[in-house]
């Protein structure tokens, strides 16, 4: 199973994923698109946390750029916001 299948299906990462892959994905969350998707869904951080299963503290850190989301987190956010994963990711 490839990386995008893991991400889209919300399957856990293998025990030791390649660091280069983690770094690439974690730096590509498009924060502006993330904010727009939250606005379209009329969700605040607490509501998104409840709907996605991602802790509120994590979402606050991600929104502030202080934490990079794991691929599984990006998958959960995309599912909760009803947007394709690709829409939340920047082109690099």
C-alpha positions in Angstrom: 0.0 0.0 0.0 1.4 3.4 -1.0 1.6 6.6 1.0 -1.5 8.2 -0.5 -3.6 5.1 0.2 -2.4 5.2 3.8 -3.4 8.9 4.0 -6.7 8.7 2.3 -7.8 5.5 4.1 -6.6 6.9 7.5 -4.5 3.8 8.0 -1.6 4.1 10.5 1.8 4.7 9.1 4.3 1.9 9.2 6.5 1.8 12.3 9.4 3.5 10.7 8.3 5.6 7.7 11.0 7.3 5.7 11.9 10.7 7.3 12.1 12.4 4.0 8.5 11.5 3.3 7.3 12.7 6.7 9.1 16.0 6.2 7.7 16.5 2.8 4.1 15.9 3.8 4.2 17.8 7.0 5.4 20.9 5.3 2.7 20.9 2.7 -0.5 21.5 4.6 -2.0 24.6 3.0 -3.1 26.7 6.0 -5.2 29.1 4.0 -7.2 26.3 2.3 -7.6 24.7 5.7 -9.1 27.9 7.1 -11.4 28.2 4.0 -12.6 24.6 4.4 -13.3 25.2 8.1 -15.3 28.4 7.1 -17.2 26.6 4.4 -18.2 23.9 6.9 -19.1 26.6 9.5 -16.9 24.9 12.1 -14.8 26.4 14.8 -11.7 24.6 16.2 -13.7 22.8 18.9 -16.3 21.6 16.5 -13.7 20.4 14.0 -11.9 18.6 16.9 -15.1 16.8 17.8 -16.0 15.9 14.2 -12.5 14.8 13.2 -11.3 13.1 16.4 -8.2 15.3 16.4 -7.5 16.9 19.8 -8.3 20.6 20.0 -4.8 21.4 21.2 -3.3 19.8 18.1 -5.6 21.8 15.8 -4.6 25.0 17.6 -0.9 24.2 17.2 -1.4 23.3 13.5 -3.4 26.5 12.8 -0.8 28.6 14.4 2.0 26.9 12.4 3.6 25.6 15.6 3.1 21.9 14.8 3.1 20.0 11.6 0.3 17.5 11.2 0.9 13.9 10.7 -0.5 12.4 7.5 -3.2 10.5 9.4 -4.3 13.9 10.9 -4.5 15.5 7.5 -6.7 12.5 6.4 -8.9 13.0 9.4 -9.2 16.7 8.8 -10.1 16.2 5.1 -12.7 13.6 6.0 -14.3 15.9 8.6 -14.2 18.9 6.3 -15.6 16.8 3.4 -12.8 17.9 1.1 -10.2 15.8 -0.9 -6.9 15.4 0.9 -5.2 16.9 -2.1 -7.2 20.1 -1.6 -5.5 20.6 1.8 -2.0 20.1 0.5 0.2 22.7 -1.2 1.9 21.9 -4.4 5.6 21.7 -3.8 
